Amino acid sequence: RPAQHWWRDAVIYQVYVRSFLDSTGDGIGDLAGVRTGLPYLRKLGVDGIWLSPFYPSPQHDHGYDVADYRNVDPVYGDLAEFDLLVADAHRLGLKVLLDIVPNHCSSDHPWFRAALEDVPGGPSRALFHFADGRGDNGELPPNNWRAMFGGPAWSRIKEADGTDGQWYLHMFTPEQPDLNWRNPAVPADFDKVLRFWLDRGVDGFRIDVAAGLYKHPELPDSPDPTADERTRDSVNPLAWNQPEVHQVWRDWRALCEEYTARDGNDRLLVGEVSVRTPSEQAAYVRPDELHQAFFFHLLTARWDVDVFRKVISEALTDIAATGSTVTWVLNNHDQVRTVTRYASGPHGEGGGVGPARARAAALLMLALPGAAYVYQGEELGLPEVVDLPDEVLTDPIFHRTGSRQHIRDGCRVPLPWSGHASPFGFTQGTDAARPWLPQPEWFAEHATDRALTDTRSFWHLYREGLHLRRSLPQLGEGALRWLDTPPQVLAFVRGDGLVCAVNFGTEPVPAPVPGSPLLASGDCPAGTLPGSTAAWWMHAADPGTDLR
Ligand code: ISL
């Protein structure tokens, strides 16, 4: 189904490179491993891949602390391997998106090392947010902002003469100094970075912290400093969503259009736009700004039919109204996996409903109008690994707060590919190092080799849903009309009569359109829509069907 632009209803697979597939035996995934896995992704039926950061980095935040924006960290390979990956992906018809991190760099970046050697007010310091401290001896931070990963958002340096010096801003860890985007040298360098990768054939970028680049120019105290901590839904309005940021996205969009004018291929900018409401997010998704922004409210929504209907309606109203499409996502490298997230529902149901709900949510997402992103392992129904011992945790959130709440290692454990015991084919060779995070023994039941042969697996559900998106004209872009349904059932019509329905309850309900052929299902015996077990899509005889 030729979409007007490939990205408007594309399904992109997020590859967390470090945990995808290790080709060198060092226990860490790499670009050559991704290249090996491309046929697996082609078979799944996605339209492209988003590669999480693989740039040179001291790995304080697994690559989101970039020390060189124009190279490949040796642990992941080199530029030659990257070029082979892009060539193979394009040969298989897969688009390639890179993760770009413009809000902050690594404290190992040459710019920051020069800033440490510079003097207050010097040109290198002006690339960041350096300021004198408050208090008699400058011993207090310049303001009361808190970092997303705990602690103050400021750290104090030693000046060259060894005295206590200025403070610098870092909205995440001290190893991730925020760049000063009001300094023209910063956007100028990122123009070169984008061109460096676009010239190597990439099809676009996932933009990290896309709402955060500009801070309030006076860096004033926050009226509610505690809101800055990583509370998922709140962001510090003084450090995020400042109006100047939109000019950056207009400039980046113009750069993409410059490349498209050369070869006719669309490039894509998808933003991680962490703002409070869909209407705030809609301000970023414009014909002259970002093409897409992840709609996180479905990802953070608990399993509740009314919540889902509300957030989906808001997204379709506020974001689609800009003429853009909504970009749905259920999982990523920062969030507890749906199989586990849905296991403890609003009424405290535990246990087995998690996988069924995750299957239903997957089909629901793939039936919605717009684009969608699938996080590696989601297609295998991988649960979160919740019992990693403290000593193996790598998340800076744990190391800075001591709390396991919001830590992210559990959704980043290296994928299981085959076999009955770790490393489950993630790494090869008898003398291979152990995977960088320990894999639980029960990963065996989720390994890709089993998934591909089990027609009732998550993998086959995703593949079936992706195939239907590609073959049914009602899916992908286009209209959605809600249907009146029994309580606990969410159902809508796509196009000319394709009914998509999910039963959020725990009890079966009559099939919305008796006798209609079932197109794709989580686990649906004919004739009923079993409780909390699945979604199913039917070709309704009469699109005006009332589902009561
Ligand atoms: O929603 C948020 C604000 O409340 C947060 O989720 C914030 O947007 C998010 O933590 C930013 O995440 C991204 O940048 C981080 C990195 O650790 C994450 O992995 C990445 O997804 C710093 O680069």
Boltz pocket constraint, residues with backbone or C-beta under 6 A from the ligand:
constraints:
  - pocket:
      binder: B
      contacts: [[A, 61], [A, 64], [A, 65], [A, 101], [A, 148], [A, 172], [A, 208], [A, 209], [A, 229], [A, 230], [A, 231], [A, 232], [A, 233], [A, 234], [A, 235], [A, 272], [A, 274], [A, 333], [A, 334]]
      max_distance: 6.0
